[in-house]
Amino acid sequence: MKVIIDRDLCEGIGNCVAIAPGVFNLDKQNKAVATNIESVSHEKIMEAAESCPLDAIILQDDQGEQIYP
C-alpha cells in the first residue's frame, strides 16, 4: 500500500494522527506526513484515511491503483 498526502488539501486537522500516531504526524507546516506505514495494518491506515474530512489522504494498492478515496 502507498500513502499519498495531498498537501494542498491537508489543513492539519490531525484526525489521522489521533488514529494512527507514529504513522501520521504533522510537520512544521502543520501538514500530515506518513512514515512507518508498514508498522500498522492496512485497516488502520484505511481508518485514518477515512477520518480525514478533506480526503487529503490518498491510498494506492501495490499495483498503483487508487483504492481511497
N, C-alpha and C positions, 0 to 999 in steps of 0.2 A: 504494500500500500504506500502511496505517495501522498503527502500532505502539502498543500499549497495555500499560503495565506495571501489573499488579495489585500495588499497594504493600502490600496485606495479606498476599499470598503471598511476595513477594520478601524474601529473607533476606540479600542482598548476597553471595552465593556468588562471583559475578564471572565465571562461565563466559562470559557474553555479552560482557563487557568484553575477555576474552582473545581471543575470536574476532573481534570487530568493534570494536577500540579506536577512539575518536573518534566512534563511532555510539552505543555504550553506555558509560556512565560511572556511577560510584557517587557519590551526593550525600552531603551531610553526615550524613544519617541512615543511610548505608550501604545505600541502596536504589538500584536501577538506574533510570536515566533514558535516554531515547533522543533523540538530536539528530542532525542531518545524515544522516537515513536515505537521502536521495537520493544520498549520496556513495558508496554501495556497491550491489552487485547485490541483487536480491530473494533470490537463492540464498544470499548471505552472511547476510542478515537471517534467513532461514529456518533456516540452520545455527545461528546464535546462539540463536534461539528454541528450537530442538530441544535445545540443550545445557543448558537450564535444567531442573534436576531437579524443580523445583516447578511447572512450567508457568505461571510468572508473566508470561510474555511472550505476549500475545495479538496475533495478526496478522489484519487485515481487508483484503479487496481494495478496490478503488476504489468498489465499489457498497455497501460496508459489511457484506458477508458475511464471517463469521468463517472463516478458512482454516487457522488453527492456534491452539491445539490443538483 
